Amino acid sequence: MKTLFIVALFWASSFSAHAARCEQIKFNHGDIVTVKSALNMGTRIQLPANLIAKPATSNNHLWDVEGIVGTNQLVLKPNSALKEGEGTLIYAFMDDGNVIDISAMRSPLKTNQACIVLDPTPSFFDETARGAIKGFAHKAPQPVIPTRSSSDIARIAQLEKNVDVVKQTAELERKQSVITALKKYRFRIYTRYSWEEGTEFVGRNTISDVYDDGQFTYIRLANPNRGILSVETFIGGKNAIAPTDYIDEYAMYKITGIYPQFTLRVDEVSLTITRSDNSTKGNL
């Protein structure tokens, strides 16, 4: 009899010392999770992600529901034995963009679920598989590099060679067109102008050269810094000042038009310049 009592006490001690484990519930997002919680006991729920707001409760007068923002823990319990407090709906908004819908039911003490861990991963994936899947999902996609056949490589090389030939041809044509234009311009140059230097000291060595291209007349002074130049022409029986531009790069004056005779005035010097004839190879 004493032996039976000791054995019974041993089994009772063993049972009382055994620690219960949290219940793990597998679910898919979109499912409604059902929880049983007893009066004066309560239930803790571990969410798969952290809360971004306090949980919303449909029956907050007859149920106590708490959840700290930034954590994945939620606690709840009924606080009344009234018929209206048999159940409540709880909505947990998480930082992964999902919402957990929980249907909590008041239950007797023996069916109270003290601790629940919500696991959205299917049961046939272990921790290693879940880690591999998560790593694969977050892995950046690698760019696809197309392979080239030998014919493609030869074709690309030929096209690059053709482009080089086109560039070289265009450069040669450009240089040739410049040379042609220079030759045509030289053919239009007229230089047979004459002028009197004068006997006074101030009138000597005033002009270096005069020529035209059939459209404009150019005058280069022997001393570019001598002063302001003006050109007076005789058009339609009247004297007129010809439009004149100074080309600083070449220290030359450009006069619009060509004239059989015009008067050049610079400082106190006045010189008459005469074109030998009216022949021209230019545009006029």
Helices and strands as residue ranges (DSSP letters): H 2-17, E 23-26, E 32-38, E 43-46, E 56-57, E 63-67, E 73-78, G 83-85, E 87-93, E 99-107, G 109-111, E 115-119, H 127-138, H 150-188, E 193-195, G 201-203, E 207-212, E 216-221, E 229-235, E 238-241, E 244-247, E 252-256, E 261-266, E 269-275
